[in-house]
Amino acid sequence: MAKRILIIQGHPDGSTPHLCHALSEAYAQGARSAGHVVETIDVGQLDFPLLRSKSDWDKGTLPQSLMASQLAIKSAEHLVFFFPLWLGGMPALLKGFMEQVMRPAVGLFVDGGTRPGRPLSGRSARIVITMGMPASLYRWYFRAHSLKALKRSILGFVGVAPVRDTLIGAVEAMDAGRRAQWMERMHDLGRRAA
């Protein structure tokens, strides 16, 4: 059964393609080949302000530049995030994007922001993170804290489940053969909307 898939490309440098872009494109190609409907948001191409106050968080209006993104998140059945690990977490631009589109009146509450709820229930997600360190080091020594924060404190909080992950480590040492294996894996995940 075809799904509506939203890819959120979280690499903040939208001026030049990176590994995250190639991975997300492989995922999108696999998904389209299986008949899924795919939309992509490239956060690095968006222009939006960061939230700077509790008042903005609680009552501010969503910037015009993010309205299509909010609608895409609400209409997707499966969300896929791609981003590099920077300073142990998601890049600040992606975090700022998530803060904007997931604030109370937008994502954390239902009935127009009047009561707590899980407005994104029924959606699934996959998080793909690239990093310089070995993925096992990030997962076991550093306890994958930023991955857990995105899974539990953001996506889980608004009802997205299940949330699966793919960690791709030692990217600076990646040779052409290993890169091709990852592209094939992303293509397969996209085909299965997993």
N, C-alpha and C positions, 0 to 999 in steps of 0.2 A: 504494500500500500504506500503510495507516494506521500511524502511529508513536506511541510513548509519549513525549510531550514534557513536560519539566519546565521551567517558567519560574521563574527565581530573581530576584525583584524585590529589587534591592539598594539602593533608596533608603532611607536610615536613618530618615526621617520617615514613620512609618506612620500618623500621626494625620490627615493631610490628603492628598488626591490631588495628585500632581505630574505633569509631563509624562511622566516614566518610567512612571507608573502607566497613563496613557492609552495610551502606546505598547505596553506589555505587554498591555493589554486588547485592543487592536486585533489584535495578533499572536495572542492566544488565540482571539478570535472567528474569525479567518481559519482557524486550525488546526482548530477544532471544525467549521466549515462544510465542511471537506474530510474529516471523519470521523476526525481524529486525536484521541487521548486526551490531555487536557491537565491537568496539575496545576501549582499555583502555590505557591511558598514566598515569603512576604513577610517578609524579614529584619527590617524595621522593627517587625514585630509580635511577634518572638520575644524571649524573655528567656533569656540564657545568659551565663556568665562568660567573660572573656577568659583565654587561656592566659598564665601568668606565669612558668613555669619549664621547663627542659629535661625534668625529671622528668614534669611534666604532659604535655608534648609527646610523650614517649616511652611513658609507661605510664599516663597518666591515663585515666579512663573518660569516655565521651561523656556529656554532660549529658542527662538524660531529655528535656528540651525540644527536643533536636536529633535524637533517634533516628528520628523519622518523616522528617526531612529527609535523613538519611543513607540510609535505605531508599529514599526517592524518587530520590535521585541514582543509587543502584545499579540501580534498576529502569528508569530512563529510557533511551531510545535517543537522544534529542536534548536537549541542555541549552541554554537561552537565558537569558543574563544581561542585565539592564537596570540601569544605575546612572548617576548623575551624576559627572562628573569633579570631585573636590574636592582642592585643593592638588596637582594634577598626578597624582592616583591615584584608586583606588577608595576610597569612604568607609571609615573605620576599622571600622565595624560589619560591613560586608560582608567585609573582610579578616579580622576576628575569627571570623566565621562559617566562612570557608574554612579558617582554621587549625584550627578545631575538627573539622570534618567530613573534613578531608584529612590528619590526622596519621597517623603510621606504622601504628598498629594498625587504622586505619580505611580510609585510602585509598592510602597510598604503598607498602604491602607486601601480599603475598598470603600464603596459608596461615596466617592468623591473626597476621600480623605477623612471620613468621619469615624470609621471604626477599623481596628486592626484586622488584618486578614492575610491570606496567602493568594494574592491576585494572579500569580503566575503558575498556580497549580495546574498539573496536567502537561507541563512541558518538561522535556529532558534536556541535558546539556553534556558537552564534552569540553574540557579545558586542555589545550595543548601549549606546553611551556618549553621554550628552548633555553639552554643555559650553557655557560662555559665549563662549569664543574660537572663531574659525573653525576648522573641523575640519582644513583643510589646514595651518594653523599648528601645530596639535597634532601632526599626522602628520609634517610635514617639518621644522619648526624644533625642536620638542621631541622628535622621533623616536618619539613614541607609546610611551614607555618603560613606562608602567604597563600598557598594552594588551599589549605584548610580554611583560611579566612574567606576566600572567595566562595568555596563550596558551602560552608555552613552559615557564615554571617551575612552573606549577600544573597546568593542564589537559594540556599535552603530556607532562608528567612522569608522569602517571597513565594515559596512553594515549589521551586524547580526541583524535580527529582525523577529519576536518579541523575546524579552528576558524576560522570566518569572522567578520568584524566589520562593524559599521555605526556610523559616527561622525556625530553630529548636532550641528553647531556653531552658534554665534551664536543660542542659544535665547532669549535675552532680547529679541532683535529679531525673533523669529518672528511673522509675521502669520497671520491665520486661513487664508489660502490655502495658505501653506507648511506650516502645521500639518496641514491636511487631506491634503496630498500625502504627508506622512510617515505619517499614519494609514493611508492607502491602501497605501503601500509595506509597512508592518508587517503589514497584513491579508494582502497577497499573499505575503510571506515565511512567515507562519504557515500559509497554505493549502498552500504547497509544503513545509512543514517544513524550511525552509532557514535 
